[in-house]
Amino acid sequence: MQRIEMLRKIIFTMAVSIASLGAADAQSAGSVLEDFGFFGRWAPDCSKPPGPDNSTRQTMVTSADEVRWTEDTGSRASRNRYRVIEAERLAPDKIRVRIELNGAILEDLVVVKEGGKVRTMSNKMIENGQYLVADGIILSIGRPTPWMTKCR
């Protein structure tokens, strides 16, 4: 039994090592997001304060070299906190971002950029495969996701 467990550990360690070799060649999440222009403060209307119809997003790199963002929907709601796990450029105007929401929930987002604005086109929960946003529509309310402008 101990030999089987030892073999499992060795195989797992080798698999992780091989996977990390491929990842070393890939562009970092921070680089992908920087190239896409995702850093900074974004809102549907930068002249208005955060609110349910004017969610404000602030994306930054932490001192630990992690990419994080917060989303503020107004004073009554707590801010959502996102930690970027990985990011991938899908097209010149599209990225996929795997995030951890509030330290607990893993999600894959697809974000598009058009004319200096960004918008979430899909949001899929990793655990159960459920989509919260599909084709740019927030499924729970049937409304399109807002276009966000970078605030100066």
N, C-alpha and C positions, 0 to 999 in steps of 0.2 A: 504494500500500500504506500509506503514511504517513497519507493522508487517511482511509482506512477505520479505521485504528487510532485516529486522533484522534476520528472520529465515535463509535466504540465507547466511548471514554473519556467523551465528552460525554454520551452516552445513559446510561451507567452513573451518572455524577455526578448527572444529573437524576433518575434513578430513586431513588437513595439520598436525595436531597433531598425528593422527594415522599413517600417512605416515612417519613422522619423527621418531616414535618409531621403525619401521622396519629398517629405515636407520641407526639408532644408532648402530645396530648390525652388519651392513655391514662394510667391510674394507674400510678405507679412500682411496680416489684417490691417494694421495701421497704414501700410503703404497703399493697399488697395483703396481704403477709404479716403486717404489723402489725395490720391490720383483722381478719385471720383469727385472730390470737393465736398465731402460729407462733414468735415469738421466745422465747428462754429455753432452759432445760434440760429435756429430755424423756427418759423411760425407761419400760419396761413396769412396773418396780418401783423406785421412787426410793430405797427403803431398802436396796437391794442394790448392790454395786459393778458396774461394767461387765463383761459377759461374753458368751459366745456366745448365751445366751438372754435377755440383758438389755442390749441395745445402747443406749447413751446418746448422745443427740443434743444438741448445743449450737449454737443459731442466734444470730447477732449481725450487726451492721452494723460494717464495718471503718472505719478512719480515712479510707480512700479512698472512703467512701460506697458500698461494695459489700456485698451481703448474702452471707454465707457461713455454712456450718455444718460441724461435724465430727461424725463418728460413731465412737464407741469401743466395740469389741466385746470388750475385755479386754486385759490386759497383754501377751499373746503376739502379738496381731495389731496391725498398724499401723493408725492411724486413717485413715478415709476423709475426704477433704476435698472439700467441695462449694462451687462458686461459682454463685450464682443469676444466670442470664442474663435471664430474664423470668418473671413470674408473672401469672396471670389468675384472677379469681374466676369460677367456673363456676356456682355456686349459693351460697346462704347457708352451706351446710355443706361446700362442695367447692371446691378450687383445683387449677389445673394449674401446675406449676413446671418450667421448663426449666433444667437444671443442667449444669454441667461437673464431672465426677467426676475428682478427682486430676489436674487440669490436662490431661486428654486425651479423656475419653469424654463425649459429649453424650447426655443422657437427658431424657425427658419423664416427670414423675411426676404422678399424680393422687392427692391426699390428701383424705380426708374427716375431718370433726370431728363427734363425737357425745358429748354429755354431758361436755364438757371434755377429751375424749381425742381423739387423732389416729391415723390409720392410713393407710398407703399402699395404695391400691386398684389402681393400675397403675404399671408402670415399663417404658417402651419405649425401647430404644436407637435413637437417631436415624439413625446410620450405616446400619444394616441392617434396621431396622424390627422387630427381634426383641423380644418381650415377656419380661421377667424376672419380672414380677408381672402377673397378669390376674385381674380380679374378686376382688382381695384374696388371691389364692393365689400363693405363691412357687413358680413352675413347676418349678424344679430339684429341690425336695424335696416338693412337694405339700402344704405346710402353709400355713395362713393367716398373713398378716402380723400382727405383734403390735399391739395397742392400746397407745399410749404416753400416759402421764400427765405433765402439767407438774409438775416438781419445784420445791419451794419452797426 
